Amino acid sequence: MSVPRIIATDAALHLIESLRKTHGPLMFHQSGGCCDGSQPMCFLEGEFKVGNSDVCLGEITGCRFYMAAGQFEYWKHTQLILNVTPGRGSSFSLEIPLGVRFFIESRLFTDSETDDLEPLLATE
Protein backbone atom coordinates (compact mmCIF):
# COMPACT_ATOMS: atom_id res chain seq x y z
CA MET A 1 0.00 0.00 0.00
CA SER A 2 1.40 3.39 -1.02
CA VAL A 3 2.20 6.04 1.56
CA PRO A 4 0.07 9.20 1.19
CA ARG A 5 1.83 12.55 0.90
CA ILE A 6 -1.06 14.38 2.60
CA ILE A 7 -3.23 13.20 5.50
CA ALA A 8 -5.53 14.96 7.96
CA THR A 9 -6.25 14.87 11.67
CA ASP A 10 -9.71 13.95 12.96
CA ALA A 11 -10.33 17.62 13.76
CA ALA A 12 -9.52 18.63 10.18
CA LEU A 13 -11.68 15.82 8.76
CA HIS A 14 -14.60 16.94 10.92
CA LEU A 15 -14.22 20.55 9.76
CA ILE A 16 -13.94 19.50 6.10
CA GLU A 17 -17.16 17.51 6.40
CA SER A 18 -18.94 20.47 7.99
CA LEU A 19 -17.69 22.85 5.28
CA ARG A 20 -18.67 20.38 2.57
CA LYS A 21 -22.23 20.15 3.94
CA THR A 22 -22.48 23.94 3.86
CA HIS A 23 -20.63 24.73 0.63
CA GLY A 24 -20.40 21.59 -1.50
CA PRO A 25 -17.25 20.09 -3.09
CA LEU A 26 -13.98 21.55 -1.79
CA MET A 27 -10.30 21.85 -2.72
CA PHE A 28 -7.14 23.00 -0.93
CA HIS A 29 -4.21 25.07 -2.14
CA GLN A 30 -1.00 26.08 -0.41
CA SER A 31 0.91 28.69 -2.38
CA GLY A 32 4.12 29.12 -0.45
CA GLY A 33 3.84 32.89 -0.59
CA CYS A 34 4.45 35.15 2.34
CA CYS A 35 2.10 35.58 5.30
CA ASP A 36 -1.09 33.51 4.96
CA GLY A 37 0.02 32.33 1.52
CA SER A 38 2.10 29.66 3.22
CA GLN A 39 -0.99 28.25 4.97
CA PRO A 40 -3.37 25.79 3.34
CA MET A 41 -6.50 27.47 2.05
CA CYS A 42 -9.84 25.79 1.50
CA PHE A 43 -11.94 26.84 -1.49
CA LEU A 44 -14.99 25.65 -3.35
CA GLU A 45 -13.81 23.11 -5.89
CA GLY A 46 -12.67 25.00 -8.98
CA GLU A 47 -12.86 28.42 -7.30
CA PHE A 48 -9.07 28.69 -7.21
CA LYS A 49 -7.38 28.32 -10.60
CA VAL A 50 -4.45 25.92 -10.42
CA GLY A 51 -1.79 26.12 -13.08
CA ASN A 52 1.41 24.61 -14.44
CA SER A 53 3.32 25.70 -11.36
CA ASP A 54 1.08 23.68 -9.00
CA VAL A 55 1.25 20.02 -8.06
CA CYS A 56 -1.55 17.88 -6.63
CA LEU A 57 -0.25 15.93 -3.64
CA GLY A 58 -3.36 13.79 -3.29
CA GLU A 59 -6.83 13.92 -1.83
CA ILE A 60 -8.27 14.23 1.63
CA THR A 61 -11.73 12.66 1.70
CA GLY A 62 -12.19 13.49 -1.97
CA CYS A 63 -10.82 17.05 -1.72
CA ARG A 64 -7.74 17.61 -3.86
CA PHE A 65 -4.76 19.25 -2.15
CA TYR A 66 -2.56 21.41 -4.40
CA MET A 67 0.73 23.09 -3.62
CA ALA A 68 2.95 25.49 -5.53
CA ALA A 69 5.76 23.50 -7.16
CA GLY A 70 8.43 25.70 -5.57
CA GLN A 71 7.00 25.05 -2.12
CA PHE A 72 6.71 21.33 -2.86
CA GLU A 73 10.47 21.20 -3.48
CA TYR A 74 10.98 22.11 0.20
CA TRP A 75 8.28 19.75 1.49
CA LYS A 76 8.67 16.71 -0.80
CA HIS A 77 10.57 14.74 1.86
CA THR A 78 7.76 15.11 4.40
CA GLN A 79 4.27 13.84 4.93
CA LEU A 80 1.96 16.80 5.35
CA ILE A 81 -0.68 16.60 8.06
CA LEU A 82 -3.62 18.95 7.67
CA ASN A 83 -4.83 20.14 11.06
CA VAL A 84 -7.05 22.89 12.44
CA THR A 85 -6.60 25.33 15.30
CA PRO A 86 -8.64 28.09 16.91
CA GLY A 87 -7.82 31.54 15.65
CA ARG A 88 -8.75 33.72 12.78
CA GLY A 89 -6.45 33.78 9.79
CA SER A 90 -6.58 36.65 7.34
CA SER A 91 -7.25 34.74 4.15
CA PHE A 92 -10.17 33.86 1.91
CA SER A 93 -10.25 30.28 3.16
CA LEU A 94 -13.77 28.99 3.85
CA GLU A 95 -13.15 28.13 7.52
CA ILE A 96 -12.06 31.64 8.55
CA PRO A 97 -15.56 32.94 9.47
CA LEU A 98 -15.84 30.02 11.93
CA GLY A 99 -12.96 31.36 14.05
CA VAL A 100 -10.60 28.51 13.12
CA ARG A 101 -7.94 27.98 10.50
CA PHE A 102 -6.24 25.09 8.81
CA PHE A 103 -2.50 24.64 9.24
CA ILE A 104 0.13 22.10 8.25
CA GLU A 105 2.21 19.86 10.45
CA SER A 106 4.78 17.56 8.92
CA ARG A 107 7.06 14.63 9.54
CA LEU A 108 9.96 13.28 7.49
CA PHE A 109 9.34 10.15 5.46
CA THR A 110 11.41 7.12 6.37
CA ASP A 111 13.63 5.64 3.65
CA SER A 112 11.20 2.77 3.11
CA GLU A 113 8.25 5.17 2.89
CA THR A 114 10.09 7.28 0.33
CA ASP A 115 10.39 4.19 -1.86
CA ASP A 116 6.60 3.64 -1.65
CA LEU A 117 5.06 7.13 -1.96
CA GLU A 118 1.76 7.68 -3.72
CA PRO A 119 2.41 9.38 -7.06
CA LEU A 120 1.46 13.01 -7.54
CA LEU A 121 -1.94 13.39 -9.17
CA ALA A 122 -2.42 15.11 -12.50
CA THR A 123 -3.29 18.79 -12.11
CA GLU A 124 -6.72 19.41 -13.56
C-alpha positions as CSV (number, residue, x, y, z in Angstrom):
1,M,0.0,0.0,0.0
2,S,1.4,3.4,-1.0
3,V,2.2,6.0,1.6
4,P,0.1,9.2,1.2
5,R,1.8,12.6,0.9
6,I,-1.1,14.4,2.6
7,I,-3.2,13.2,5.5
8,A,-5.5,15.0,8.0
9,T,-6.3,14.9,11.7
10,D,-9.7,13.9,13.0
11,A,-10.3,17.6,13.8
12,A,-9.5,18.6,10.2
13,L,-11.7,15.8,8.8
14,H,-14.6,16.9,10.9
15,L,-14.2,20.6,9.8
16,I,-13.9,19.5,6.1
17,E,-17.2,17.5,6.4
18,S,-18.9,20.5,8.0
19,L,-17.7,22.8,5.3
20,R,-18.7,20.4,2.6
21,K,-22.2,20.2,3.9
22,T,-22.5,23.9,3.9
23,H,-20.6,24.7,0.6
24,G,-20.4,21.6,-1.5
25,P,-17.2,20.1,-3.1
26,L,-14.0,21.6,-1.8
27,M,-10.3,21.8,-2.7
28,F,-7.1,23.0,-0.9
29,H,-4.2,25.1,-2.1
30,Q,-1.0,26.1,-0.4
31,S,0.9,28.7,-2.4
32,G,4.1,29.1,-0.5
33,G,3.8,32.9,-0.6
34,C,4.5,35.2,2.3
35,C,2.1,35.6,5.3
36,D,-1.1,33.5,5.0
37,G,0.0,32.3,1.5
38,S,2.1,29.7,3.2
39,Q,-1.0,28.3,5.0
40,P,-3.4,25.8,3.3
41,M,-6.5,27.5,2.1
42,C,-9.8,25.8,1.5
43,F,-11.9,26.8,-1.5
44,L,-15.0,25.6,-3.4
45,E,-13.8,23.1,-5.9
46,G,-12.7,25.0,-9.0
47,E,-12.9,28.4,-7.3
48,F,-9.1,28.7,-7.2
49,K,-7.4,28.3,-10.6
50,V,-4.4,25.9,-10.4
51,G,-1.8,26.1,-13.1
52,N,1.4,24.6,-14.4
53,S,3.3,25.7,-11.4
54,D,1.1,23.7,-9.0
55,V,1.2,20.0,-8.1
56,C,-1.5,17.9,-6.6
57,L,-0.3,15.9,-3.6
58,G,-3.4,13.8,-3.3
59,E,-6.8,13.9,-1.8
60,I,-8.3,14.2,1.6
61,T,-11.7,12.7,1.7
62,G,-12.2,13.5,-2.0
63,C,-10.8,17.1,-1.7
64,R,-7.7,17.6,-3.9
65,F,-4.8,19.3,-2.1
66,Y,-2.6,21.4,-4.4
67,M,0.7,23.1,-3.6
68,A,2.9,25.5,-5.5
69,A,5.8,23.5,-7.2
70,G,8.4,25.7,-5.6
71,Q,7.0,25.1,-2.1
72,F,6.7,21.3,-2.9
73,E,10.5,21.2,-3.5
74,Y,11.0,22.1,0.2
75,W,8.3,19.7,1.5
76,K,8.7,16.7,-0.8
77,H,10.6,14.7,1.9
78,T,7.8,15.1,4.4
79,Q,4.3,13.8,4.9
80,L,2.0,16.8,5.3
81,I,-0.7,16.6,8.1
82,L,-3.6,19.0,7.7
83,N,-4.8,20.1,11.1
84,V,-7.0,22.9,12.4
85,T,-6.6,25.3,15.3
86,P,-8.6,28.1,16.9
87,G,-7.8,31.5,15.7
88,R,-8.8,33.7,12.8
89,G,-6.4,33.8,9.8
90,S,-6.6,36.7,7.3
91,S,-7.2,34.7,4.1
92,F,-10.2,33.9,1.9
93,S,-10.3,30.3,3.2
94,L,-13.8,29.0,3.9
95,E,-13.1,28.1,7.5
96,I,-12.1,31.6,8.6
97,P,-15.6,32.9,9.5
98,L,-15.8,30.0,11.9
99,G,-13.0,31.4,14.1
100,V,-10.6,28.5,13.1
101,R,-7.9,28.0,10.5
102,F,-6.2,25.1,8.8
103,F,-2.5,24.6,9.2
104,I,0.1,22.1,8.3
105,E,2.2,19.9,10.4
106,S,4.8,17.6,8.9
107,R,7.1,14.6,9.5
108,L,10.0,13.3,7.5
109,F,9.3,10.1,5.5
110,T,11.4,7.1,6.4
111,D,13.6,5.6,3.7
112,S,11.2,2.8,3.1
113,E,8.2,5.2,2.9
114,T,10.1,7.3,0.3
115,D,10.4,4.2,-1.9
116,D,6.6,3.6,-1.7
117,L,5.1,7.1,-2.0
118,E,1.8,7.7,-3.7
119,P,2.4,9.4,-7.1
120,L,1.5,13.0,-7.5
121,L,-1.9,13.4,-9.2
122,A,-2.4,15.1,-12.5
123,T,-3.3,18.8,-12.1
124,E,-6.7,19.4,-13.6
